[in-house]
Amino acid sequence: MDYNVAFGTTFKRLRRLKGLTQEDFGAVVSERYVRMLEKGEYSPTLGTLADLAQVLGVSLVTLMALVEAEGRGSDVKALVADVAVQLEELAGRGL
């Protein structure tokens, strides 16, 4: 799975769904950076991911779940169910 491509595809789809332009991310990154992200040519840092998610109006976890589902070619609801099981198991171990 190419996470850069999955991220770019998901980011662009979500940006458009929210009615945002590439320029709307100007307080966080440049318009060129957004274009390169959407092409799968850049890999954002964790801090940048959090900033992008904030502009999109979603949590970082939501953004990454959508990216993971895109990369796997799976349904996001099934992915969330799998993650819930994993989190319950880890919580049961004291994490």
C-alpha positions, 0 to 999 in steps of 0.5 A: 500500500502506498500511503502517500497516494492513499493520503492524497486521494483521501485528502483531496476527496475530503477537502472537496466534500468540505467545500475547501480550496487548496488556498484555504490551507494557507495558514498551515501549508502552501498551496503548492504543498497541498497540490503535492500532497494530493498527488501523493508526492509529499508525506506530511509530518505528524504535526502537519497532519494534525494541522490539516485535520483541524482545517478539514474540521475532523480529528486526526484519528478520523483522517487517518482512519479514512486514509487507512481504509482507502489504502486497504480498499476496505470499508471504513466502518469495518476498519473502525470495528477492527480498531475498536477491538484492538483498542479494547484489547490494549486497554485491557492490558493497561495501555 
